Amino acid sequence: MKNLIRVERARHRLTQGDLAEKVGVSRQTIYAIENNKFNPSVTLAIKMARYFEVTVEYLFDSEE
C-alpha cells in the first residue's frame, strides 16, 4: 500500500520518532509503514490522517 507519510512528515518537519510519539507507536512502526513493510491498523491510519489534517484516502493509496 503506497502512502504519503514521509511526505507529510517532511512538510511538518517531524522525525519518525516525533510522529511516533504523536500517534502512540514506536519509531520502528513509522519506519515500517513508510517503507511498505507494514500496513497500519484502521485506528492508526485515522490517527495519522487526523494529525496531518488530511483524509485517510489521501494518506494511503491502496491501488498499486
C-alpha positions in Angstrom: 0.0 0.0 0.0 1.6 3.3 -1.1 1.5 6.1 1.4 2.5 9.7 1.8 3.6 9.5 5.4 7.2 10.5 4.6 6.0 13.5 2.5 3.6 14.7 5.2 6.3 14.2 7.9 8.7 16.4 5.9 6.1 19.1 5.4 5.5 19.2 9.1 9.2 18.9 9.9 8.8 15.8 12.1 11.2 12.9 12.6 9.9 9.4 12.6 10.3 9.5 16.4 8.2 12.7 16.6 5.4 11.3 14.6 5.5 8.0 16.5 5.2 9.9 19.8 2.2 11.9 18.5 0.2 8.8 17.4 1.3 6.4 20.1 3.5 3.9 18.3 7.2 3.2 18.1 9.6 4.8 15.6 10.2 1.4 14.1 6.4 1.2 13.3 6.6 4.5 11.4 9.7 3.3 9.5 8.0 0.1 8.6 4.8 1.9 7.3 6.8 4.4 5.3 8.8 1.6 3.7 5.7 -0.5 2.9 6.8 -3.3 5.2 3.7 -2.9 7.5 0.1 -1.8 6.9 -1.3 0.2 9.8 -4.5 -0.7 11.6 -7.5 1.4 10.6 -7.2 3.2 14.0 -3.6 4.1 13.4 -4.3 5.3 9.8 -7.1 7.5 11.1 -4.9 8.9 13.9 -2.2 9.8 11.4 -4.6 11.4 8.9 -6.2 13.4 11.7 -2.8 14.6 12.9 -1.8 15.7 9.4 -5.4 17.1 8.8 -5.8 15.1 5.6 -8.1 12.2 4.6 -7.1 8.6 5.0 -7.6 8.2 1.3 -5.0 10.9 0.6 -2.5 9.5 3.0 -2.9 5.9 1.9 -3.4 4.6 -1.7 -4.5 1.0 -1.8 -4.3 0.8 -5.6 -0.8 -0.2 -6.7 
